[in-house]
Amino acid sequence: MDTSPRLALSLFQLLLLALVVCVALGTSHDLVAADKHPVAIVVHGGAGTIRRELMSPEIEAEYRVILTKAIMAGHNVLIAGGSSRDAIISAITLMEDSPLFNAGHGAVFNHEGNIELDASIMEGRALNAGAVAALTRIKSPIRLANSVLDNSPHVMLVGPGAEVFAQQQGFDLVSNDYFKTDRRRLQLERIIAQEQSVTLLPEISDPLLLTYQFDEKKLGTVGAVAIDQNGDIAAGTSTGGMTNKRFGRVGDAPIIGAGTYADNESCGISATGHGEYFIRAAVAHDICARMAYKGIPLQQAQDEVVQEKLVKMDASGGVVGVDKDANVAFSFNSLGMYRASINKQGELVVKIFKED
């Protein structure tokens, strides 16, 4: 009998995931009515240096549980007849509230030791979009981005002005301390120490922080893409950006066409990676454009951009997407990417490592 730690991990995960799926699904995993468009949803929680040997079994199980919760929350909206926008917001807000991801509570620190948050959302029916950047007091950036889409003549709002708009829309402000966690503070301290050529890095004594060391170089962001029963595609992305960022740096997550894009005629994409490169490569839009202009499948379009174009630029990261026919796909060129999907057949997939 195999009594290895990997078997124990599998059993532990199986129990946790079974509980999550049973609660989320209930008795409502019915197929969409024949006259409705098939639904599908994908989520991601960041890509980067994610190796199995550097992650404890308990932490791996935690990631799989929250990914399952997020994908099920979004899918339940879809099968109940809800919109793709509502579905991805349901999924993303769960990840924004989790300290495991670099978005919302648990986001990375900037150079000054504070949190700055970015997000965007786009719907493919009319190509409408909303984006926010450099937020410091908004609990759910993706919800504010959605409010920009619905209630502002502008596409992107940033900084204090975005938070004034948020208050006018009825959003409550929270303290910046709400977003801060000890492991993200430690990451900042270690990076600054390395930059200053300090040979003795800040000591780690907390066992939980020790298990997160693999995460220091992870390119973290959360996102989701879905298609609803009307055939409408929506994509959204939310992030805390890059550890030790300075001077008001903003990455690709709130940039429409770079980190987020949706078009009912082709696909929806949410990206995660080194934002400067994803902006320069217009990653999300490029994938959808290749589908439209070349007539190629979603997976091929993703791979051409992520595995070829970005690799030539020495850029790391990944994307998730859904096309107009409710096909789902992932592509990444890093060691791993937190990802989950439920396809149009209702099949659930949750993965972390490249070899999954």
Buried (B, 14 or more C-beta within 10 A) or exposed (E): EEEEEEEEBBEBBEEBBEEBBEEBBEEEBEEBEEEBBBBBBBBBBBBBBBEBEBBBBEBBBBBBBBBBBBBBBBBBBBBEEBBBBBBBBBBBBBBBBBBBBBBBBBBBBBBEBEBBBBBBBBBBBEEBBBBBBBBBBBBBBBBBBBBBBEEBEEBBBBBEEBBEBBEEBEBEBBEBEEBBBEBBBBBBBBBBBEEEEEEEEBEBEEEEBEBBBBBBBBBBBBBBBBBBBBBBBBBBBBBBBBBBBEEEBBBBBBBBBBBBBBBBEBBBBBBBBBBBBBBEBBBBBBBBBBBBEEEBBBBBBBBBBBBEBBEEBEBBBBBBBBBBBBBBBBBBBBBBBBBBBBBBEBEBBBBBBBEE
